[in-house]
Amino acid sequence: AEPAAEPATDAPPAAPEPAAKPKPKAPARPAIDGKPLYLKLCAACHQADGRGKPGLKSKNIPDMTDKGWQKKNSKAAVVQALKVGVPGTVMKSFAAKLRPEELDAVAAFVKKLR
């Protein structure tokens, strides 16, 4: 049997491993689940299923499960409604109660309602 080859001593040393991997572009914080926030803050008027309380239909509360409503209202429009409220309705601003990422999470949940 031949002896094991000795490593070449004239080769440059291997580059050291980087101490930290590059940070991913996504936020390090886990994504916020909008459902618990929706159930806590929105379901009183909009109901857990998003169809809206029948008694509030006269106050222009939408059925957010309606395909037409979903098509007409983008996620950005839902965020805006959460931020500033909806004029001519009982929908008030939630900007003081929710951080921007929470507003976004609630809007994402609303956009999934069917």
VEXGUDO-161473 format. One line per field, with one value per residue (C-alpha): residue number from 0; z, y, x. Coordinates in steps of 0.05 Angstrom, whole numbers, plus 5000, padded with zeros to 4 digits. Example, Ala and Ser with C-alpha at 12.3 -4.5 7.8 and 13.67 -1.06 7.14 Angstrom:
BEGIN
seq <- (0;1) .
Z <- (5156;5143) .
Y <- (4910;4979) .
X <- (5246;5273) .
END
This chain:
BEGIN
seq <- (0;1;2;3;4;5;6;7;8;9;10;11;12;13;14;15;16;17;18;19;20;21;22;23;24;25;26;27;28;29;30;31;32;33;34;35;36;37;38;39;40;41;42;43;44;45;46;47;48;49;50;51;52;53;54;55;56;57;58;59;60;61;62;63;64;65;66;67;68;69;70;71;72;73;74;75;76;77;78;79;80;81;82;83;84;85;86;87;88;89;90;91;92;93;94;95;96;97;98;99;100;101;102;103;104;105;106;107;108;109;110;111;112;113) .
Z <- (5000;4984;5039;5041;5001;5042;5032;4988;5033;4979;4970;5000;5064;5056;5064;5134;5140;5145;5216;5198;5137;5098;5127;5087;5055;5093;5163;5218;5259;5244;5202;5242;5239;5225;5246;5322;5312;5265;5315;5372;5337;5275;5288;5333;5271;5213;5247;5249;5179;5149;5125;5171;5225;5193;5239;5210;5137;5139;5160;5097;5129;5072;5063;5057;5032;4970;4906;4880;4944;4944;4871;4882;4946;4942;5003;5000;5002;5063;5097;5081;5110;5173;5178;5167;5173;5120;5113;5116;5158;5230;5210;5250;5244;5277;5266;5341;5360;5309;5285;5209;5205;5244;5197;5140;5173;5185;5113;5088;5130;5104;5032;5046;5069;5024) .
Y <- (5000;5069;5120;5175;5236;5293;5358;5408;5459;5511;5518;5580;5566;5555;5618;5623;5610;5675;5688;5702;5685;5744;5767;5744;5799;5777;5805;5764;5769;5714;5736;5762;5722;5771;5724;5734;5809;5807;5765;5812;5879;5867;5809;5850;5886;5843;5775;5720;5698;5769;5771;5830;5834;5836;5894;5936;5925;5990;6025;6001;5944;5900;5825;5817;5745;5770;5759;5828;5861;5821;5839;5913;5921;5908;5891;5963;5989;5946;5972;6043;6031;6003;6063;6119;6088;6091;6157;6150;6086;6067;6041;6081;6084;6029;6065;6080;6007;5969;5975;5979;5905;5887;5929;5891;5823;5839;5862;5798;5757;5797;5784;5709;5711;5671) .
X <- (5000;5025;5031;4978;4998;5023;4983;5021;5054;5061;4984;4952;4914;4839;4798;4768;4694;4654;4634;4562;4521;4492;4426;4365;4324;4262;4253;4285;4222;4170;4111;4052;3988;3932;3876;3882;3885;3825;3785;3803;3792;3749;3701;3656;3629;3654;3642;3695;3677;3682;3609;3592;3538;3469;3449;3506;3488;3448;3513;3550;3588;3614;3613;3688;3679;3643;3683;3665;3687;3752;3766;3751;3792;3867;3908;3935;3863;3848;3911;3889;3819;3851;3898;3848;3779;3724;3685;3610;3614;3626;3696;3746;3822;3863;3930;3937;3923;3964;4036;4046;4065;4002;3959;3991;3979;3905;3897;3930;3881;3822;3845;3842;3769;3722) .
END
